[in-house]
Amino acid sequence: MSVEFTGVNLSGLEFGGTGGTLGTNYIANGETHYDYWSDAGANTIRLPFTWERLQPQANGALDADYLQLLHDAVDYAQAHGQLLILDMHNFGEYSGQSMAGGSTALKDAYADVWEKIANEFKDEPNVWFGIMNEPHDIAVGTWMDFAQAATDAIRDTGAENKILVPTVDWSGAYRFNDTDYLDEMAAYEAFTDPANNFAFEIHQYLDQYSGGVSGDAVDGRGATVMQGVTDWARENGFELFVGEFGVAADGANADEYTDFLNFMDANSDVFLGWTAWGAGEWWPTSYHYYLGAQDGSGTDILDDFFNPSPVDFDNEANSSNFIRGTSSSDILTGTSVADTILGNAGNDVLEGLAGDDVLNGQAGDDVLFGGAGSDTFVYQTGGGIDYVKDFNLADDVVSINVAGYETFAEIQPLLQQWGPNVAIYFDANNYLVIENSSLTDLSSRHFTFDTSRSLFTGTSTAEYIGGTNGRDTILGGVGNDVLEGFAGNDILNGQAGDDVLFGGDGNDIFVFQSGGGVDYAKDFDLAHDQIKIDVVGYDEFADIQPLLQQWGSNTAIYLDANNYLVLENVSTAGLNSSHFLLA
């Protein structure tokens, strides 16, 4: 399934800094551009503009001429069946003053301008509000206070348009792969929208430093760089919109752009859509992210991914079937169509009604009613004690999102018959009760499992790389690294350099490859873990056996003096063919 909203950034109104003259310092792209992109298949336009030109004085009136350019753009887009995103392209500042200082006066001015914008466009069904482009060098708590102020001001006008809330650090999606990003994620999770019609906006360029300075993509990044943010959004029931990325048909590793777009399509339950960077009258054809009619431009790549269907403004552009609770105890009721209902914290009651719904109580002790339709009841790590009141054996499933459980065989030992009910019993504080069900009625078809992985990649220097309590793939890169998987079924590959590997809990795979240096697996578990041999010429267990050496209490898989893997506190006699994954 493809994402719904696909298009381009149509630059011009943000060019030339602040002030200036139309046609000299900045440009308004005429209707022919909307016509061109509509014909190309783009049903979405992201329109960058500047706060200073729209509102030259803080808290003052909007500039009538510049405002008219925005209205013209809305009209052009609507005439061509396109969604238009009004993107305040200010990077977290106004007239040289950064939001990073947390100024109350600046926050009030920011709320004021968005109140005025909302009053202008709240009745336009094809308009979304992109409340800030790429806030950076600002504490996440400070930024989210500004975002909350703008959102509240917009909703106070009665506007129900979708709001795109950008993340910090230039909105880089790659940051969600970092273990030190937990505070930021917690701050995003605390955001509330009275209309519950928002998505988080992220950006991601595929060049070396994710900054868009080169058309060359990093090999392997396209299909992996957004895994962390995707997992986070899916777990929390958030929608994502990729407001900027670049494509360069003649750049190195250009196939990464295709992988990147395919990744979003494959995860369209999370991604609303995207707008690629580099369209607009003033971009030269020599620009590495140029988008336009020139043969060999990035448009050649996008052509295969545009969704040409005109936007159904009444039923799609402003709709949201995500319902999310608060940190308190809530009663959350769905609609007659498919809903995703997330309890958040607190002891909640979730009711899906009709439609094929997804219900996840999350933290707290929750009660879940699916209602009619084919429903999915999600149980995740730390989910507390939940009760499914109306599980339908013919149509419903339970989705297990708990580290270490990826198959029905792994979950079977947890199933217990409690009178007329079945419990999936993790521990005394964490279990799911399926009421009026029998162990004999439940089978593998009633369960799905989260087998997605987060990717963590090292650099050319020595470093510590830690994973999550989920399923991680951790690559050391070059350098003498320490890799730690924590809980979950992880894959650890030190790659070049002399590395130390900790799998943690779960069923882990330690990779031994050619040129991998001298690595130590500190906690290899004979009952659960395996070794993947990625060395040419070693295809059978019989090939590996001559390499196994007992070094005191440890086992070495000894290729040569510069390449071996030591399994600490493991006896050679305890290893057999089941412990090895071979080509």
C-alpha positions as CSV (number, residue, x, y, z in Angstrom):
1,M,0.0,0.0,0.0
2,S,1.3,3.5,-0.9
3,V,1.3,6.6,1.3
4,E,-1.5,9.0,0.5
5,F,0.0,12.4,0.3
6,T,3.0,12.7,-2.1
7,G,4.5,15.9,-3.6
8,V,7.2,18.5,-3.5
9,N,8.4,21.6,-1.7
10,L,7.7,24.6,-4.0
11,S,10.3,27.1,-2.9
12,G,10.4,30.8,-3.6
13,L,8.5,32.8,-1.0
14,E,11.2,32.0,1.6
15,F,14.2,33.0,-0.6
16,G,16.3,36.0,0.2
17,G,16.0,36.2,4.0
18,T,13.6,38.7,5.5
19,G,12.1,41.8,3.8
20,G,13.1,42.4,0.2
21,T,11.1,42.8,-3.0
22,L,9.0,40.3,-4.8
23,G,10.6,39.2,-8.0
24,T,14.0,40.5,-6.9
25,N,14.7,38.8,-3.5
26,Y,12.0,36.2,-3.6
27,I,9.5,34.7,-6.0
28,A,5.9,33.5,-6.0
29,N,5.5,30.4,-8.3
30,G,2.5,30.9,-10.6
31,E,-0.3,28.5,-11.3
32,T,1.6,26.8,-14.1
33,H,3.8,25.2,-11.5
34,Y,0.9,23.7,-9.7
35,D,-0.4,22.5,-13.0
36,Y,2.9,20.9,-13.9
37,W,3.2,19.1,-10.6
38,S,-0.4,17.9,-10.7
39,D,0.3,16.4,-14.2
40,A,3.4,14.8,-12.8
41,G,1.4,13.1,-10.1
42,A,2.1,15.3,-7.1
43,N,-1.1,15.7,-5.0
44,T,0.7,17.7,-2.3
45,I,2.6,21.0,-2.2
46,R,4.6,22.2,0.8
47,L,4.9,25.9,0.5
48,P,7.7,27.5,2.5
49,F,7.1,31.1,3.7
50,T,8.7,33.4,6.3
51,W,7.1,34.8,9.4
52,E,8.9,38.1,9.0
53,R,7.4,38.8,5.6
54,L,3.9,37.7,6.7
55,Q,4.0,39.6,10.0
56,P,6.7,42.3,9.8
57,Q,5.9,43.4,13.4
58,A,5.5,40.9,16.3
59,N,1.8,40.7,17.2
60,G,1.0,43.1,14.4
61,A,-1.3,42.8,11.4
62,L,-0.4,40.4,8.6
63,D,1.1,41.9,5.5
64,A,-1.8,42.1,3.0
65,D,0.3,41.6,-0.2
66,Y,2.3,38.6,1.2
67,L,-0.9,37.1,2.7
68,Q,-2.5,37.3,-0.8
69,L,0.3,35.2,-2.2
70,L,-0.5,32.5,0.3
71,H,-4.2,32.7,-0.6
72,D,-3.3,32.5,-4.3
73,A,-1.3,29.3,-3.6
74,V,-4.1,27.7,-1.7
75,D,-6.5,28.5,-4.6
76,Y,-4.0,27.1,-7.2
77,A,-3.6,23.9,-5.3
78,Q,-7.3,23.4,-4.7
79,A,-8.0,23.9,-8.4
80,H,-5.6,21.0,-9.1
81,G,-6.9,18.7,-6.4
82,Q,-3.8,19.3,-4.3
83,L,-3.2,19.5,-0.5
84,L,-1.2,22.6,0.4
85,I,1.0,22.7,3.5
86,L,1.7,26.2,4.8
87,D,5.3,25.8,6.0
88,M,6.7,28.6,8.3
89,H,10.3,28.3,7.2
90,N,12.0,30.0,10.1
91,F,14.2,27.4,11.8
92,G,13.0,28.3,15.3
93,E,13.6,32.1,15.3
94,Y,12.0,35.4,14.4
95,S,13.8,38.6,13.3
96,G,17.1,37.2,14.6
97,Q,15.7,36.1,18.0
98,S,15.9,32.4,18.7
99,M,13.2,30.5,20.5
100,A,16.0,28.7,22.4
101,G,16.0,31.4,25.0
102,G,12.4,30.5,25.9
103,S,11.2,34.1,25.8
104,T,7.6,34.4,26.9
105,A,7.1,37.5,24.7
106,L,8.4,35.5,21.6
107,K,6.1,32.6,22.5
108,D,3.1,34.9,22.8
109,A,4.0,36.4,19.4
110,Y,4.3,33.0,17.9
111,A,0.9,32.0,19.2
112,D,-0.4,35.3,17.8
113,V,0.8,34.8,14.3
114,W,-0.6,31.3,14.2
115,E,-4.0,32.5,15.5
116,K,-4.1,35.0,12.7
117,I,-3.0,32.4,10.1
118,A,-5.6,30.0,11.3
119,N,-8.4,32.6,11.1
120,E,-7.4,33.2,7.5
121,F,-7.3,29.6,6.4
122,K,-9.5,27.5,8.8
123,D,-12.2,27.2,6.2
124,E,-9.9,26.0,3.5
125,P,-10.3,22.2,3.3
126,N,-7.0,21.6,1.5
127,V,-4.7,23.4,4.0
128,W,-2.5,21.9,6.6
129,F,-0.4,24.0,9.0
130,G,3.4,23.3,9.2
131,I,4.0,25.3,12.3
132,M,7.8,25.6,12.0
133,N,10.6,24.3,9.7
134,E,13.5,22.6,11.4
135,P,13.9,24.0,14.9
136,H,17.4,23.5,16.0
137,D,19.9,24.2,18.8
138,I,16.9,24.4,21.2
139,A,16.1,22.2,24.2
140,V,13.2,19.9,23.4
141,G,11.1,21.1,26.3
142,T,11.5,24.7,25.2
143,W,10.5,23.9,21.7
144,M,7.5,21.8,22.6
145,D,6.2,24.7,24.8
146,F,6.3,26.9,21.7
147,A,4.6,24.1,19.7
148,Q,1.9,23.7,22.3
149,A,1.3,27.4,22.4
150,A,0.8,27.6,18.6
151,T,-1.4,24.5,18.6
152,D,-3.6,25.9,21.3
153,A,-3.9,29.2,19.6
154,I,-4.9,27.5,16.3
155,R,-7.5,25.3,18.0
156,D,-8.9,28.3,19.9
157,T,-10.0,29.8,16.5
158,G,-12.1,26.6,15.8
159,A,-9.7,25.5,13.1
160,E,-9.5,21.8,12.6
161,N,-6.8,21.7,9.9
162,K,-4.1,19.1,10.4
163,I,-1.1,20.4,12.3
164,L,2.4,19.2,11.5
165,V,4.6,19.4,14.6
166,P,8.4,19.3,13.8
167,T,10.9,17.5,15.9
168,V,14.1,19.2,17.1
169,D,17.7,18.8,15.8
170,W,16.7,20.1,12.3
171,S,13.8,17.5,12.4
172,G,16.3,14.7,11.7
173,A,14.6,11.3,11.6
174,Y,17.9,9.6,12.2
175,R,18.0,10.9,15.8
176,F,15.4,8.4,16.8
177,N,17.9,5.7,16.3
178,D,20.1,7.1,19.1
179,T,19.9,5.8,22.7
180,D,20.3,9.3,24.1
181,Y,17.1,10.6,22.4
182,L,14.8,9.2,25.1
183,D,14.1,12.6,26.7
184,E,13.1,14.1,23.3
185,M,10.7,11.2,22.6
186,A,9.1,11.6,26.0
187,A,8.6,15.3,25.3
188,Y,6.9,14.5,22.0
189,E,4.7,11.9,23.6
190,A,3.5,14.5,26.1
191,F,2.2,16.8,23.4
192,T,-1.6,17.2,23.1
193,D,-3.8,18.5,20.4
194,P,-7.4,19.4,21.4
195,A,-8.6,18.3,18.0
196,N,-6.4,15.2,17.9
197,N,-5.5,16.0,14.3
198,F,-1.7,16.3,14.1
199,A,1.3,14.4,12.8
200,F,5.0,14.8,13.6
201,E,7.1,16.2,10.8
202,I,10.5,14.8,10.2
203,H,13.2,15.4,7.6
204,Q,15.8,13.1,6.3
205,Y,18.5,13.5,3.7
206,L,20.6,10.5,2.8
207,D,24.0,12.1,2.4
208,Q,26.8,11.5,4.9
209,Y,25.8,14.0,7.6
210,S,22.0,14.0,6.8
211,G,22.2,17.7,5.9
212,G,21.4,17.6,2.2
213,V,24.7,19.1,1.1
214,S,25.5,16.4,-1.4
215,G,23.5,14.3,-3.9
216,D,25.5,11.2,-2.9
217,A,23.6,8.8,-0.7
218,V,25.2,6.6,2.0
219,D,25.1,3.0,1.0
220,G,22.5,1.1,3.1
221,R,20.8,4.1,4.6
222,G,17.6,4.3,2.5
223,A,15.9,1.3,4.0
224,T,17.2,1.7,7.6
225,V,17.6,5.3,8.6
226,M,13.9,5.8,9.6
227,Q,13.4,2.5,11.4
228,G,13.7,4.0,14.8
229,V,11.2,6.8,14.3
230,T,8.9,4.3,12.6
231,D,9.0,1.9,15.5
232,W,8.4,4.8,18.0
233,A,5.5,6.2,16.0
234,R,3.8,2.9,15.6
235,E,4.2,2.0,19.3
236,N,2.7,5.3,20.3
237,G,0.0,5.6,17.6
238,F,1.5,8.7,16.0
239,E,1.4,9.7,12.3
240,L,4.5,10.9,10.5
241,F,5.0,13.2,7.6
242,V,8.4,13.6,5.9
243,G,8.5,17.2,5.0
244,E,11.9,17.2,3.3
245,F,14.2,14.8,1.7
246,G,16.3,15.0,-1.5
247,V,16.6,12.7,-4.5
248,A,19.5,12.9,-7.0
249,A,19.2,10.6,-10.0
250,D,22.9,11.0,-10.8
251,G,24.3,10.8,-7.3
252,A,26.3,7.9,-5.9
253,N,24.2,5.1,-4.5
254,A,21.0,6.5,-6.2
255,D,19.2,3.3,-5.5
256,E,19.1,4.3,-1.8
257,Y,16.4,6.9,-2.8
258,T,14.2,4.2,-4.2
259,D,14.8,2.1,-1.0
260,F,13.8,5.2,1.1
261,L,10.6,5.7,-0.8
262,N,9.8,2.0,-0.7
263,F,10.3,2.0,3.0
264,M,7.6,4.7,3.5
265,D,5.2,2.8,1.3
266,A,5.8,-0.4,3.3
267,N,5.1,1.5,6.5
268,S,2.1,3.5,5.3
269,D,0.3,2.7,8.5
270,V,2.6,5.3,10.1
271,F,3.6,7.6,7.2
272,L,0.9,10.0,5.9
273,G,3.2,11.0,3.1
274,W,6.1,13.1,1.9
275,T,7.2,16.2,0.0
276,A,10.6,16.1,-1.7
277,W,12.9,19.1,-1.7
278,G,14.0,21.1,-4.7
279,A,11.1,22.4,-6.8
280,G,10.5,26.0,-7.7
281,E,11.2,28.5,-10.4
282,W,14.5,29.8,-9.1
283,W,16.3,26.5,-8.5
284,P,19.0,26.0,-11.1
285,T,19.0,22.7,-13.0
286,S,22.6,22.2,-11.7
287,Y,21.3,22.0,-8.1
288,H,21.9,18.4,-7.0
289,Y,18.3,18.1,-5.6
290,Y,16.7,20.0,-8.5
291,L,13.2,18.8,-9.3
292,G,11.6,19.7,-12.6
293,A,11.2,18.8,-16.2
294,Q,15.0,18.5,-16.9
295,D,15.9,14.9,-17.9
296,G,18.0,13.1,-15.3
297,S,16.6,15.1,-12.4
298,G,15.3,13.5,-9.2
299,T,11.8,13.7,-10.7
300,D,12.7,10.6,-12.7
301,I,12.9,8.7,-9.4
302,L,9.8,10.3,-7.9
303,D,7.6,9.5,-10.9
304,D,7.3,5.9,-9.8
305,F,6.1,6.9,-6.3
306,F,3.8,9.8,-6.8
307,N,0.2,9.2,-5.8
308,P,-1.7,11.0,-8.5
309,S,-5.1,10.6,-6.9
310,P,-6.6,14.1,-6.1
311,V,-7.0,14.8,-2.4
312,D,-10.6,14.2,-1.1
313,F,-10.7,17.3,1.0
314,D,-13.9,16.5,2.8
315,N,-13.0,13.0,3.8
316,E,-9.2,12.8,3.9
317,A,-7.3,16.0,4.3
318,N,-8.6,16.8,7.8
319,S,-9.5,13.4,9.0
320,S,-7.9,11.4,11.8
321,N,-8.8,7.9,13.1
322,F,-6.1,8.0,15.8
323,I,-7.5,8.4,19.3
324,R,-4.9,8.7,22.1
325,G,-5.6,9.0,25.8
326,T,-3.9,11.0,28.4
327,S,-1.7,10.1,31.4
328,S,-4.9,9.8,33.5
329,S,-7.6,7.2,33.3
330,D,-9.7,7.7,30.2
331,I,-12.7,6.3,28.4
332,L,-11.9,6.3,24.7
333,T,-14.5,5.5,22.1
334,G,-13.9,4.9,18.4
335,T,-16.1,5.5,15.4
336,S,-17.9,3.3,12.8
337,V,-14.8,3.1,10.7
338,A,-11.3,1.7,11.4
339,D,-9.7,3.3,14.4
340,T,-6.4,3.1,16.2
341,I,-7.0,3.7,19.9
342,L,-4.1,4.1,22.4
343,G,-4.7,4.3,26.1
344,N,-1.4,6.0,27.0
345,A,-0.9,5.9,30.8
346,G,-3.7,5.4,33.3
347,N,-6.3,2.6,33.7
348,D,-8.4,3.1,30.6
349,V,-11.4,1.7,28.8
350,L,-11.1,1.4,25.1
351,E,-14.0,0.7,22.8
352,G,-13.6,0.3,19.0
353,L,-17.2,0.1,17.9
354,A,-17.6,-0.9,14.2
355,G,-14.7,-1.1,11.8
356,D,-11.4,-3.0,11.9
357,D,-9.8,-1.4,14.9
358,V,-6.4,-1.5,16.7
359,L,-6.6,-1.2,20.4
360,N,-3.6,-0.8,22.7
361,G,-4.1,0.0,26.3
362,Q,-0.3,0.7,26.7
363,A,0.7,1.4,30.4
364,G,-1.9,0.9,33.2
365,D,-4.6,-1.7,33.7
366,D,-7.0,-1.5,30.8
367,V,-10.3,-2.9,29.6
368,L,-10.7,-3.4,25.8
369,F,-13.8,-3.8,23.7
370,G,-13.2,-4.3,20.0
371,G,-16.8,-4.2,18.8
372,A,-17.8,-5.3,15.3
373,G,-15.2,-5.9,12.7
374,S,-11.8,-7.6,12.6
375,D,-9.9,-6.1,15.5
376,T,-6.3,-6.2,16.8
377,F,-5.6,-6.1,20.5
378,V,-2.0,-5.1,21.1
379,Y,-0.1,-6.1,24.2
380,Q,3.3,-4.4,24.7
381,T,6.2,-4.5,27.1
382,G,5.0,-2.9,30.4
383,G,1.4,-3.1,29.4
384,G,0.1,-3.8,32.9
385,I,-3.0,-6.0,33.4
386,D,-5.4,-5.8,30.5
387,Y,-8.8,-7.5,29.8
388,V,-10.2,-8.2,26.3
389,K,-13.9,-8.4,26.8
390,D,-15.2,-9.5,23.4
391,F,-12.5,-11.4,21.5
392,N,-14.0,-13.0,18.4
393,L,-12.2,-16.2,17.4
394,A,-13.3,-15.8,13.8
395,D,-12.0,-12.3,13.2
396,D,-9.8,-10.9,15.9
397,V,-6.1,-11.2,16.7
398,V,-3.7,-10.4,19.5
399,S,-0.5,-8.6,18.6
400,I,2.4,-9.3,20.9
401,N,5.0,-6.5,21.1
402,V,7.2,-7.8,23.9
403,A,10.9,-8.3,23.6
404,G,11.9,-12.0,23.2
405,Y,8.5,-13.2,21.8
406,E,8.4,-13.4,18.0
407,T,6.6,-16.7,17.4
408,F,3.6,-18.6,18.6
409,A,5.9,-21.3,20.0
410,E,7.5,-18.8,22.3
411,I,4.2,-17.5,23.6
412,Q,2.5,-20.9,24.2
413,P,4.2,-21.5,27.6
414,L,2.6,-18.3,28.8
415,L,-1.0,-19.3,28.0
416,Q,-3.0,-20.3,31.0
417,Q,-6.6,-21.4,31.4
418,W,-8.2,-19.3,34.2
419,G,-11.8,-20.6,34.5
420,P,-13.7,-19.5,31.3
421,N,-10.8,-17.2,30.3
422,V,-7.3,-17.5,28.9
423,A,-4.5,-15.4,30.3
424,I,-1.2,-14.6,28.5
425,Y,0.8,-14.4,31.7
426,F,4.2,-12.6,31.7
427,D,4.4,-11.9,35.4
428,A,2.2,-10.9,38.3
429,N,2.0,-7.3,37.1
430,N,1.9,-7.9,33.3
431,Y,-0.7,-10.1,31.6
432,L,-3.5,-10.0,29.1
433,V,-6.8,-11.8,29.8
434,I,-9.0,-12.9,26.9
435,E,-12.4,-13.4,28.4
436,N,-14.6,-16.4,27.4
437,S,-11.9,-18.2,25.5
438,S,-10.4,-21.6,25.7
439,L,-6.8,-22.8,25.2
440,T,-8.1,-25.4,22.8
441,D,-9.6,-22.7,20.6
442,L,-6.5,-20.4,20.3
443,S,-3.9,-21.1,17.6
444,S,-1.1,-19.4,15.8
445,R,-3.6,-17.6,13.5
446,H,-4.9,-15.6,16.5
447,F,-1.5,-14.0,17.2
448,T,0.8,-11.6,15.4
449,F,4.3,-10.5,16.5
450,D,6.4,-7.4,16.2
451,T,9.6,-8.5,14.4
452,S,10.8,-5.1,13.4
453,R,14.3,-4.0,14.2
454,S,16.1,-0.8,15.1
455,L,19.4,-0.2,13.4
456,F,22.4,1.3,15.2
457,T,25.6,2.0,13.2
458,G,29.0,3.0,14.5
459,T,31.6,5.3,12.9
460,S,35.3,5.1,12.2
461,T,36.3,5.7,15.8
462,A,36.1,3.6,19.0
463,E,32.8,4.0,20.7
464,Y,30.1,2.4,22.8
465,I,26.9,1.6,20.9
466,G,23.9,0.5,22.9
467,G,20.6,-0.8,21.6
468,T,17.1,-0.8,23.1
469,N,14.9,-3.3,24.9
470,G,13.5,-4.3,21.6
471,R,15.0,-6.0,18.6
472,D,18.2,-4.3,17.4
473,T,20.8,-4.7,14.7
474,I,24.0,-3.1,16.0
475,L,27.0,-2.6,13.6
476,G,30.3,-1.4,15.0
477,G,31.8,0.1,11.9
478,V,35.6,0.7,12.1
479,G,37.2,1.1,15.5
480,N,37.5,-0.9,18.7
481,D,33.9,-0.8,19.9
482,V,31.6,-2.0,22.7
483,L,28.2,-3.2,21.5
484,E,25.3,-3.9,23.9
485,G,22.0,-5.3,22.8
486,F,20.0,-5.2,26.1
487,A,16.7,-7.1,26.0
488,G,15.2,-8.3,22.7
489,N,16.4,-10.6,20.0
490,D,19.4,-8.7,18.7
491,I,22.1,-9.0,16.0
492,L,25.5,-7.8,16.9
493,N,28.3,-7.3,14.4
494,G,31.5,-5.6,15.5
495,Q,32.7,-5.4,11.9
496,A,36.3,-4.0,11.6
497,G,38.3,-3.5,14.8
498,D,38.6,-5.4,18.0
499,D,35.2,-5.4,19.7
500,V,33.4,-6.4,22.8
501,L,29.8,-7.7,22.4
502,F,27.1,-8.0,25.0
503,G,23.9,-9.6,23.7
504,G,21.8,-9.1,26.9
505,D,18.5,-11.0,27.3
506,G,16.8,-12.6,24.3
507,N,17.8,-14.8,21.5
508,D,20.9,-13.0,20.1
509,I,23.0,-13.5,17.0
510,F,26.8,-12.7,17.1
511,V,28.3,-12.2,13.7
512,F,31.8,-13.3,12.9
513,Q,33.0,-12.0,9.5
514,S,36.2,-11.8,7.4
515,G,38.4,-9.0,8.6
516,G,36.4,-8.6,11.8
517,G,39.4,-8.4,14.0
518,V,39.5,-9.9,17.5
519,D,36.1,-9.9,19.1
520,Y,34.8,-11.0,22.6
521,A,31.2,-12.2,23.2
522,K,30.8,-11.6,26.9
523,D,27.5,-13.3,27.5
524,F,26.9,-16.0,24.9
525,D,24.0,-18.2,26.1
526,L,24.1,-21.8,24.8
527,A,20.3,-22.1,25.4
528,H,19.3,-19.0,23.3
529,D,22.1,-17.5,21.2
530,Q,23.7,-18.2,17.8
531,I,26.8,-17.3,15.8
532,K,26.5,-16.2,12.2
533,I,29.6,-17.1,10.2
534,D,30.2,-14.7,7.3
535,V,33.6,-16.1,6.1
536,V,34.1,-17.4,2.6
537,G,34.7,-21.1,2.5
538,Y,33.0,-22.0,5.7
539,D,29.6,-23.3,4.7
540,E,29.2,-26.4,6.9
541,F,29.5,-27.0,10.6
542,A,32.3,-29.5,9.7
543,D,34.2,-26.5,8.3
544,I,33.9,-24.7,11.5
545,Q,34.9,-27.4,13.9
546,P,38.6,-27.3,13.2
547,L,38.5,-23.6,14.2
548,L,37.1,-24.2,17.7
549,Q,39.7,-24.0,20.4
550,Q,39.3,-24.3,24.2
551,W,41.1,-21.4,25.8
552,G,40.7,-22.0,29.6
553,S,37.0,-21.4,30.3
554,N,36.4,-19.8,26.9
555,T,36.0,-21.0,23.4
556,A,37.8,-19.3,20.5
557,I,36.6,-19.5,16.9
558,Y,40.2,-19.0,15.6
559,L,40.6,-18.0,12.0
560,D,44.1,-16.5,12.3
561,A,46.1,-14.4,14.8
562,N,44.3,-11.2,13.8
563,N,40.8,-12.6,13.3
564,Y,39.0,-14.6,15.9
565,L,35.9,-14.6,18.1
566,V,36.1,-15.5,21.8
567,L,32.9,-16.9,23.5
568,E,33.6,-16.3,27.2
569,N,32.6,-19.0,29.7
570,V,31.5,-21.3,26.9
571,S,32.8,-24.9,26.6
572,T,33.7,-26.2,23.1
573,A,31.9,-29.4,24.0
574,G,28.7,-27.5,24.5
575,L,28.7,-26.2,20.9
576,N,26.9,-28.0,18.1
577,S,25.6,-27.2,14.6
578,S,22.4,-25.6,16.0
579,H,24.6,-22.8,17.4
580,F,25.8,-21.7,14.0
581,L,24.2,-19.9,11.1
582,L,26.1,-20.7,7.9
583,A,25.9,-19.4,4.4
